[in-house]
């Protein structure tokens, strides 16, 4: 499945990897967060200067680097952005799964869910097909939280974190959205030389979500 990341130039380690440069030794223990599908753009919530969309191979190649995965935005639970009756810390632990379980979940979804439902999942919209698969992997408390907050796209964010050992090759980069106020030839020279079609310029006046939707 595809995944994505909204970021700023301050994400030094990830920028270096996107630029196909050696990672900074200062970021050797850096953990990075991604989500399956596209960033949330409806309603517009994208925050950052750039956005990267990665091919399915990126996640498969780095399955051993997964620290945890969750169908729900665990940070949103921690900060009270969901309607929830249970103890937040307890429900977060129920949402989290290790890399093996997370990859098994994605594999089950790929096999059992139709193309339209997958596209809805990429946009964080719940379908009955996806819900049936989730019921196999998670407790009733997690399923109840997802269903009760189904209008909130963060309830189906499918976030995952990777440790610093993850690999990022040019083949893993599907699209890189860069504001036209930045020169991609300077920031991402190797990617611009090898695959310039993967770099999409956009006018930051209209936001990243405008670029992604066109």
Rosetta silent file (secondary structure, phi, psi, omega in degrees, C-alpha in Angstrom):
SEQUENCE: XXXXXXXXXXXXXXXXXXXXXXXXXXXXXXXXXXXXXXXXXXXXXXXXXXXXXXXXXXXXXXXXXXXXXXXXXXXXXXXXXXXXXXXXXXXXXXXXXXXXXXXXXXXXXXXXXXXXXXXXXXXXXXXXXXXXXXXXXXXXXXXXXXXXXXXXXXXXXXXXXXXXXXXXXXXXXXXXXXXXXXXXXXXXXXXXXXXXXXXXXXXXXXXXXXXXXX
SCORE:     score description
SCORE:     0.000 S_00000001
   1 L     0.000  148.278  178.925    0.000    0.000    0.000 S_00000001
   2 L   -73.141  158.479  174.388    1.124    3.545   -0.651 S_00000001
   3 E  -143.222  172.426 -172.998    2.023    5.819    2.249 S_00000001
   4 E  -150.874  169.727 -179.324    2.825    9.480    2.699 S_00000001
   5 E  -156.025  128.557  170.128    4.445   12.140    4.806 S_00000001
   6 E   -96.623  133.852 -175.102    3.988   15.892    5.154 S_00000001
   7 E  -148.789  170.417  175.225    7.214   17.564    6.255 S_00000001
   8 L  -118.420  171.208  177.550    9.216   20.763    6.496 S_00000001
   9 L   -65.921  -14.281  177.446   12.825   21.539    5.616 S_00000001
  10 L   -72.265  -14.109  176.782   13.521   21.169    9.326 S_00000001
  11 L   -79.417   73.678 -169.429   13.186   17.389    8.915 S_00000001
  12 H   -58.635  -45.282 -176.553   16.905   17.201    8.207 S_00000001
  13 H   -64.459  -47.281 -178.258   17.246   13.412    8.238 S_00000001
  14 H   -68.099  -38.176  176.579   14.270   12.750    5.963 S_00000001
  15 H   -60.233  -42.451  179.128   15.238   15.571    3.594 S_00000001
  16 H   -62.125  -39.460  179.426   18.721   14.040    3.307 S_00000001
  17 H   -69.336  -40.767  176.696   17.195   10.660    2.481 S_00000001
  18 H   -63.541  -33.105  178.945   14.836   12.167   -0.101 S_00000001
  19 L   -82.215    0.699 -179.420   17.837   13.935   -1.606 S_00000001
  20 L    60.037   39.079  175.934   19.626   10.552   -1.669 S_00000001
  21 L  -108.582  157.797  175.986   22.364   11.912    0.581 S_00000001
  22 L   -58.918  140.748  179.401   23.958   10.147    3.570 S_00000001
  23 L   -65.722  147.620  179.110   21.892   10.633    6.718 S_00000001
  24 L   -66.558  133.123  177.776   23.156   13.148    9.214 S_00000001
  25 H   -63.077  -19.623  178.852   25.050   11.464   12.080 S_00000001
  26 H   -73.332  -14.792 -177.449   23.193   13.820   14.416 S_00000001
  27 H  -112.063   24.671 -173.875   19.964   12.050   13.483 S_00000001
  28 L   -62.836  -25.020  179.833   21.221    8.498   13.920 S_00000001
  29 L  -109.655   24.685 -173.549   18.537    7.558   16.435 S_00000001
  30 L   -74.992  134.494  174.125   15.743    9.434   14.676 S_00000001
  31 L  -104.395  134.918 -178.528   12.242    7.918   14.556 S_00000001
  32 E  -121.039  144.062 -179.252    9.971    8.947   11.683 S_00000001
  33 E  -110.360  139.963  178.633    6.182    8.728   11.406 S_00000001
  34 E  -135.489  171.684  170.699    4.213    8.058    8.229 S_00000001
  35 E  -136.131  149.436  176.508    0.637    7.154    7.356 S_00000001
  36 E   -70.946  140.400 -179.549   -0.875    4.730    4.876 S_00000001
  37 L    84.595 -154.338 -177.263   -2.614    6.485    1.997 S_00000001
  38 L   -96.151  157.218  172.926   -2.675   10.228    1.479 S_00000001
  39 L   -62.454  156.823 -179.831   -2.391   12.948    4.097 S_00000001
  40 L   -68.474  121.575 -178.974   -5.689   14.253    5.404 S_00000001
  41 L  -127.891   -0.119 -178.017   -6.867   16.986    3.065 S_00000001
  42 L  -138.195  101.531    0.277  -10.632   17.071    3.530 S_00000001
  43 L   -69.386  160.640 -176.704  -11.152   19.235    5.446 S_00000001
  44 L   -57.396  121.273  179.298   -7.766   20.853    4.666 S_00000001
  45 L  -138.258    6.593 -176.914   -5.354   19.932    7.472 S_00000001
  46 L   -67.764  130.239 -179.673   -2.028   19.556    5.700 S_00000001
  47 L  -129.979  121.941 -179.311    0.719   21.306    7.594 S_00000001
  48 L   146.195  176.457 -178.143    4.239   21.566    6.237 S_00000001
  49 L   -96.521  -30.110 -175.785    6.277   22.752    3.276 S_00000001
  50 E  -134.143  162.967  174.548    6.564   19.531    1.298 S_00000001
  51 E  -141.764  135.341  178.185    4.742   16.259    0.864 S_00000001
  52 E  -117.336  137.060  172.049    6.065   12.884   -0.221 S_00000001
  53 E  -114.260  129.136 -174.522    4.044    9.928   -1.465 S_00000001
  54 E  -109.897  149.391  179.529    5.858    6.600   -1.336 S_00000001
  55 L   -72.045  163.085  177.373    5.339    3.433   -3.340 S_00000001
  56 H   -57.425  -29.694 -179.102    4.122    0.187   -1.711 S_00000001
  57 H   -62.806  -27.194 -179.296    7.693   -1.147   -1.882 S_00000001
  58 H   -60.416  -46.589 -178.890    8.813    1.436    0.677 S_00000001
  59 H   -71.539  -41.280  179.494    6.732   -0.116    3.438 S_00000001
  60 H   -63.936  -41.904 -179.631    7.465   -3.707    2.413 S_00000001
  61 H   -63.691  -30.773 -174.193   11.204   -3.022    2.253 S_00000001
  62 L  -108.376   22.659 -178.010   11.153   -1.486    5.725 S_00000001
  63 H   -60.414  -31.222  179.579    8.816   -3.885    7.509 S_00000001
  64 H   -74.298  -13.787 -178.883   11.625   -4.889    9.891 S_00000001
  65 H   -95.092   -1.146 -179.089   12.072   -1.223   10.872 S_00000001
  66 E   -69.414  124.601  175.550    8.483   -0.723   12.044 S_00000001
  67 E   -82.811  -49.480  173.177    8.360    0.245   15.715 S_00000001
  68 E  -158.070  159.669  172.861    4.581    0.206   15.855 S_00000001
  69 E  -131.519  159.434  178.907    1.536    0.657   13.667 S_00000001
  70 E  -157.029  139.894  176.144   -2.022    1.709   14.487 S_00000001
  71 L   -72.363  -18.215 -175.797   -5.214    2.198   12.468 S_00000001
  72 L  -113.883  149.472  174.468   -5.985    5.271   14.602 S_00000001
  73 L   -67.500  100.463 -175.393   -4.001    8.460   15.213 S_00000001
  74 H   -67.644  -30.377  175.601   -2.652    7.611   18.677 S_00000001
  75 H   -64.390  -36.843  177.152   -1.493   11.175   19.249 S_00000001
  76 H   -63.959  -36.129  176.480   -5.058   12.324   18.676 S_00000001
  77 H   -66.041  -46.264 -176.614   -6.235    9.924   21.369 S_00000001
  78 H   -61.121  -34.936 -176.467   -3.579   11.147   23.802 S_00000001
  79 L   -96.907   11.328  171.787   -4.524   14.796   23.285 S_00000001
  80 L    76.830   29.692 -178.352   -8.275   14.248   23.586 S_00000001
  81 L   -91.485    8.086  179.897   -9.310   14.742   19.963 S_00000001
  82 L  -124.236  153.654  169.701  -11.675   11.758   19.995 S_00000001
  83 L   -78.493  113.999 -172.367  -14.970   10.947   21.656 S_00000001
  84 L  -146.843  137.499  178.400  -13.832    8.231   24.040 S_00000001
  85 L   -98.959  -23.320 -174.744  -15.128    6.615   27.236 S_00000001
  86 L   -84.897  170.355  173.939  -12.093    4.469   28.041 S_00000001
  87 L   -65.274  124.725 -175.611   -8.758    5.406   29.590 S_00000001
  88 H   -56.316  -43.651 -178.265   -6.731    7.003   26.745 S_00000001
  89 H   -63.636  -38.489 -179.905   -3.485    5.219   27.611 S_00000001
  90 H   -66.750  -42.594 -178.312   -5.224    1.853   27.712 S_00000001
  91 H   -71.171  -31.870  175.589   -6.943    2.333   24.360 S_00000001
  92 H   -61.170  -43.892  179.184   -3.676    3.523   22.786 S_00000001
  93 H   -64.036  -33.298  178.043   -2.029    0.267   23.816 S_00000001
  94 H   -73.258  -28.349  179.181   -4.917   -1.664   22.293 S_00000001
  95 H   -75.911  -33.257 -173.981   -4.573    0.281   19.031 S_00000001
  96 L   -74.580  144.745  173.141   -0.836   -0.287   18.707 S_00000001
  97 E  -142.869  156.842 -179.968    0.594   -3.371   17.065 S_00000001
  98 L   -75.661  176.775 -175.536    4.090   -4.506   16.171 S_00000001
  99 H   -61.545  -38.159 -178.959    5.443   -4.599   12.646 S_00000001
 100 H   -63.742  -44.626  179.906    4.484   -8.214   12.008 S_00000001
 101 H   -69.597  -38.341 -179.585    0.841   -7.651   12.966 S_00000001
 102 H   -64.327  -42.847  178.742    0.668   -4.338   11.100 S_00000001
 103 H   -67.962  -35.492  176.308    1.976   -5.916    7.899 S_00000001
 104 H   -64.141  -38.542  177.054   -0.436   -8.841    8.346 S_00000001
 105 H   -62.117  -47.902 -179.175   -3.273   -6.309    8.667 S_00000001
 106 H   -64.901  -37.365  177.897   -2.264   -4.513    5.469 S_00000001
 107 H   -64.495  -42.824  178.593   -1.886   -7.838    3.663 S_00000001
 108 H   -63.010  -39.920  177.671   -5.376   -8.914    4.761 S_00000001
 109 H   -64.674  -41.459 -178.689   -6.801   -5.619    3.561 S_00000001
 110 H   -63.467  -35.416 -176.719   -5.048   -5.955    0.193 S_00000001
 111 H   -82.942  -37.609 -169.166   -6.474   -9.434   -0.318 S_00000001
 112 H   -96.945  -16.909 -170.891   -9.973   -8.969    1.118 S_00000001
 113 L  -110.011  138.584 -178.869  -10.935   -5.408    0.200 S_00000001
 114 L   -73.954  165.664 -176.929  -11.951   -4.109   -3.223 S_00000001
 115 H   -57.121  -40.388 -179.374  -10.221   -1.249   -5.098 S_00000001
 116 H   -64.736  -41.796  179.302  -12.893    1.334   -4.228 S_00000001
 117 H   -67.029  -34.974  177.200  -12.654    0.546   -0.508 S_00000001
 118 H   -64.875  -43.110  177.853   -8.844    0.758   -0.686 S_00000001
 119 H   -63.309  -37.716  175.160   -9.081    4.210   -2.264 S_00000001
 120 H   -64.324  -39.522  176.627  -11.479    5.242    0.506 S_00000001
 121 H   -61.885  -41.575  178.011   -8.989    3.902    3.046 S_00000001
 122 H   -58.743  -27.574  179.560   -6.241    5.971    1.407 S_00000001
 123 L  -102.887   10.170  172.343   -8.446    9.007    2.068 S_00000001
 124 L    66.123   38.419  174.384   -9.279    7.790    5.591 S_00000001
 125 L  -110.710  127.786 -175.788  -12.954    7.043    4.936 S_00000001
 126 L   -77.732  138.855  172.767  -14.316    3.921    6.600 S_00000001
 127 L  -125.234  161.009  179.051  -16.095    1.209    4.594 S_00000001
 128 H   -63.446  -33.170  178.782  -17.815   -1.963    5.778 S_00000001
 129 H   -63.188  -46.522  178.941  -15.189   -4.054    3.955 S_00000001
 130 H   -65.724  -41.415 -179.265  -12.350   -2.435    5.865 S_00000001
 131 H   -60.095  -40.405  179.969  -14.284   -2.609    9.114 S_00000001
 132 H   -61.548  -37.530  178.197  -14.776   -6.373    8.741 S_00000001
 133 H   -71.118  -42.264  179.921  -11.004   -6.859    8.445 S_00000001
 134 H   -59.856  -34.344 -179.068  -10.271   -4.569   11.388 S_00000001
 135 H   -63.686  -25.068  179.278  -12.609   -6.627   13.574 S_00000001
 136 H   -75.391  -28.452 -171.172  -10.322   -9.634   13.100 S_00000001
 137 H  -102.456  -21.895 -171.986   -7.249   -7.754   14.350 S_00000001
 138 L  -128.825  160.488 -177.812   -8.482   -5.412   17.094 S_00000001
 139 L   -70.080  165.752  178.882  -10.587   -5.439   20.239 S_00000001
 140 H   -62.680  -29.902  179.039  -14.192   -4.292   20.404 S_00000001
 141 H   -64.868  -40.933  178.867  -13.003   -1.145   22.221 S_00000001
 142 H   -68.112  -44.594  179.636  -10.848   -0.143   19.238 S_00000001
 143 H   -61.964  -41.156  179.228  -13.611   -0.955   16.750 S_00000001
 144 H   -63.089  -40.330  179.233  -16.102    1.051   18.804 S_00000001
 145 H   -63.429  -42.762  178.978  -13.742    4.042   18.848 S_00000001
 146 H   -63.499  -46.759 -177.564  -13.341    3.901   15.060 S_00000001
 147 H   -67.225  -40.018 -177.970  -17.075    3.588   14.429 S_00000001
 148 H   -67.544  -28.050 -177.464  -18.045    6.281   16.915 S_00000001
 149 L  -113.282   29.412 -172.656  -15.586    8.711   15.332 S_00000001
 150 L   -63.554  -21.190  176.275  -15.977    7.621   11.708 S_00000001
 151 L   -77.225  -12.171  179.910  -16.537   11.232   10.588 S_00000001
 152 L   -95.988  112.919 -176.625  -13.070   12.072   11.939 S_00000001
 153 H   -61.513  -20.656  178.655  -10.410   11.028    9.364 S_00000001
 154 H   -68.888  -15.784  178.930   -7.867   10.626   12.178 S_00000001
 155 H   -76.978   -7.184  177.086   -9.839    7.559   13.305 S_00000001
 156 H  -138.192   43.460 -175.641   -8.582    5.756   10.175 S_00000001
 157 L   -75.339  -30.757 -175.921   -5.174    7.366    9.727 S_00000001
 158 L    53.323   63.045  178.964   -3.212    4.081    9.723 S_00000001
 159 E   -84.705  155.518  171.689   -0.068    5.614   11.160 S_00000001
 160 E  -152.762  152.543  179.785    3.216    3.785   11.634 S_00000001
 161 E  -117.274  144.437  178.126    6.660    4.689   12.909 S_00000001
 162 E  -118.222  142.005  175.354   10.032    3.538   11.577 S_00000001
 163 L   -79.081  176.927 -171.245   13.309    3.447   13.439 S_00000001
 164 L   -67.601   -9.437 -178.173   16.439    5.077   12.018 S_00000001
 165 L   -80.659   -4.005 -175.196   17.471    1.935   10.136 S_00000001
 166 L   -64.254  149.525 -178.961   14.792    2.405    7.458 S_00000001
 167 L  -107.076  144.819  178.385   15.927    2.681    3.847 S_00000001
 168 L  -137.252  105.504  179.218   14.657    5.166    1.284 S_00000001
 169 L  -101.443  165.908  179.903   15.640    4.647   -2.353 S_00000001
 170 H   -59.404  -36.138  179.670   14.674    6.673   -5.402 S_00000001
 171 H   -63.124  -24.494 -179.231   12.353    3.858   -6.495 S_00000001
 172 H   -76.555  -19.647 -176.582   10.377    4.300   -3.245 S_00000001
 173 E   -86.379  112.861  178.586    9.516    7.921   -4.064 S_00000001
 174 E   -85.580  -51.215  176.072    6.295    8.069   -6.075 S_00000001
 175 E  -145.553  143.539  174.943    5.736   11.842   -5.937 S_00000001
 176 E  -127.346  111.838 -178.135    7.421   14.694   -4.114 S_00000001
 177 E   -90.123  120.416 -174.071    5.390   17.908   -3.904 S_00000001
 178 E  -125.459  129.820  178.740    7.673   20.945   -3.597 S_00000001
 179 E   -62.630  146.033 -176.628    6.541   24.608   -3.361 S_00000001
 180 L   -73.047    2.145  173.175    7.591   26.716   -6.344 S_00000001
 181 L   -85.205   -7.539  178.509    9.406   29.049   -3.942 S_00000001
 182 L  -113.670  149.988  179.483   12.098   26.351   -3.559 S_00000001
 183 L   -98.948  104.811 -178.072   14.530   25.111   -6.216 S_00000001
 184 H   -64.018  -23.914  178.714   14.322   21.292   -6.352 S_00000001
 185 H   -66.742  -27.903  179.110   17.487   21.164   -8.440 S_00000001
 186 H   -86.998  -40.404 -175.226   19.387   22.544   -5.445 S_00000001
 187 H   -83.323  -36.802 -177.983   17.614   20.649   -2.652 S_00000001
 188 L  -127.385   60.393 -173.362   17.050   17.328   -4.460 S_00000001
 189 H   -61.029  -40.754 -177.277   19.678   17.330   -7.223 S_00000001
 190 H   -70.264  -41.470  177.844   19.963   13.548   -7.638 S_00000001
 191 H   -65.888  -39.870  179.455   16.211   12.990   -7.719 S_00000001
 192 H   -63.828  -35.357  179.834   15.793   15.896  -10.141 S_00000001
 193 H   -75.834  -43.143 -174.603   18.446   14.368  -12.401 S_00000001
 194 H   -81.083  -37.152 -174.405   17.248   10.751  -12.187 S_00000001
 195 L  -149.096   66.970 -177.205   13.471   11.227  -12.090 S_00000001
 196 H   -61.133  -24.852 -179.762   12.380   14.848  -12.580 S_00000001
 197 H   -67.444  -15.995  179.876    8.804   13.688  -13.341 S_00000001
 198 H   -82.540  -13.535 -179.316    8.458   12.662   -9.692 S_00000001
 199 E   -96.069  121.164 -178.109    8.872   16.239   -8.481 S_00000001
 200 E  -114.678  117.988  177.794    5.645   18.256   -8.616 S_00000001
 201 E   -84.531  145.848  177.013    5.829   22.015   -8.060 S_00000001
 202 E  -143.303  158.569  178.234    2.878   23.822   -6.508 S_00000001
 203 L   -86.164  113.598 -177.260    1.960   27.341   -5.504 S_00000001
 204 L   -62.355  -16.059  177.243    2.025   27.458   -1.673 S_00000001
 205 L   -58.866  -32.729 -176.341   -0.587   30.231   -1.839 S_00000001
 206 L  -101.113   -5.653  175.176   -3.177   27.536   -2.561 S_00000001
 207 L    88.534  159.161 -179.892   -1.751   24.847   -0.250 S_00000001
 208 H   -66.025  -37.477 -176.478   -0.470   21.319   -0.753 S_00000001
 209 H   -60.938  -31.489  177.698   -3.975   19.868   -0.755 S_00000001
 210 H   -65.925  -40.317 -179.602   -4.785   21.908   -3.874 S_00000001
 211 H   -67.662  -40.834 -177.490   -1.768   20.408   -5.652 S_00000001
 212 H   -67.551  -34.328 -175.305   -2.597   16.851   -4.615 S_00000001
 213 L   -81.574   -5.064 -179.333   -6.219   17.104   -5.754 S_00000001
 214 L  -113.498    0.000    0.000   -5.305   18.231   -9.271 S_00000001
